[in-house]
Amino acid sequence: MPAAQNTSARPNRITALFGTDVPVVLGPFGGVSSVELTAAVSGGGGLGSYGLYGYSAEAILTTAAQLKKATAKPFALNLWIPTGDETPSIPKEEFDHYVETLKPYFDEVGLPLPEMPHRYLPDYDEQVAAVLEARPAVVSFVFGVPAPELVEEAHRRGIVLVGTATTVAEAVALEAGGVDAVVASGMESGGHRVSFLKPAEESLIGTFALVPQVADAVSIPVIAAGGIADRRGYAAARALGADAVQVGSAFLATRESAAVPAYRAVLHSPAASETVLTRVLSGRLARGIPNRVIGELSTTAGTAPFPVQNWLTGRFRPQAAAQGNTELMSLWAGQGTPLIRHDSAADVLAELLSGGEILA
């Protein structure tokens, strides 16, 4: 076995906590997680993760069963904690206004305009109950600190809990709340900025400034996330005090992910060198590769609040993906995306772990 593999596979606090072989975590994706990719990362010795945004309790149990069939290794399920700023409903006339704003995109993909739903998100308590019933090795959270009773019940069932912080204060709050490890998510990360103590725009700290500060501030293991796509990012994060790294975009670009071929092609293209932070696709701040829909919606009079906007654009985005129309998709990606060189999960893992050679 190469020296890099030996160095990277040394037991540490994260591998002991998760029961994994190597300190690499797959970033959970909302909408593009796949059983195949999650199982591939877990089977390769890391911790595969699966994002459950928008999943009903029944879908969660079905997905967990599929994951357990696909791998006998530990994996994580990821939940979005309600922050309290969600808009559960809006007046019908307001809904119709936002739909009319998006009408050109529904027309372009050949879909009828959507009717106003009874609710925009599944019930969080029902999701929690399903996750506890599924009993994965790890449950990770974004947008907050899990409730004390959830922490107690998860630990009673032997489930490890991971929180996500975008600031030192959030990391401290998560440790005080009883989670077992914390992801230090720098502003370079793709997808939604998961801040919860202050607005996301006031919590934009870079990964390599955030990680050492979090490592100094908490006693629980720290997982670095944001801008890490190759051996150099792995080595730098570990040198700064991270017990492990969490990687999203590099795994999203692999053939095992649920991203459609056109999306993966963009991740491997020069277009990935530019990302923007925007609220126009979901109503919450998120980082992605700019395209026509982002540009056009950025100039409109207003965007529906979260989760209404995410639900509305989520009606035409999947159809656009099925058609290979990347101009109407959410192309979430981190700032390290131009570093991507591989198209299989195994090769991404090998690339990251070879960073142990730098540390040796």
Number of C-alpha atoms within 10 A of each C-alpha: 5 8 12 20 17 15 18 24 17 12 15 16 15 25 20 12 16 23 18 24 21 27 28 28 28 29 27 27 24 18 16 14 22 22 21 18 24 32 28 24 26 25 20 19 22 27 30 31 29 28 23 23 20 19 19 17 21 11 14 24 20 13 19 22 13 14 23 16 11 16 18 11 22 23 28 29 24 23 24 19 19 15 13 8 9 15 13 14 15 13 8 11 9 11 18 16 13 17 20 13 14 18 16 12 19 21 12 13 18 12 13 11 18 14 11 16 11 8 13 19 17 13 14 18 12 14 23 18 15 19 22 17 15 17 19 21 20 24 23 24 23 24 21 21 25 22 11 12 9 15 18 13 12 22 15 10 13 13 20 21 25 25 28 26 30 31 27 21 13 24 27 17 17 24 20 11 16 19 24 23 26 28 28 32 28 25 29 24 28 30 24 23 25 23 23 21 17 12 12 19 12 11 20 17 19 19 22 21 11 22 29 20 16 28 22 11 14 18 13 20 21 30 29 33 36 27 29 29 29 24 21 19 22 30 24 18 24 22 14 16 18 25 21 26 28 26 30 26 28 31 25 30 28 25 17 21 23 19 20 18 16 14 21 20 16 17 26 20 13 11 15 23 16 14 22 18 20 21 21 25 25 22 18 20 21 25 23 23 25 21 17 12 18 21 13 10 17 15 10 10 7 12 18 22 19 21 19 25 22 20 21 23 21 16 16 24 23 18 18 20 20 14 12 15 16 20 16 23 25 25 23 25 31 32 23 23 31 20 18 20 16 20 18 18 25 18 14 23 26 16 19 25 25 23 22 22 17 15 15 11
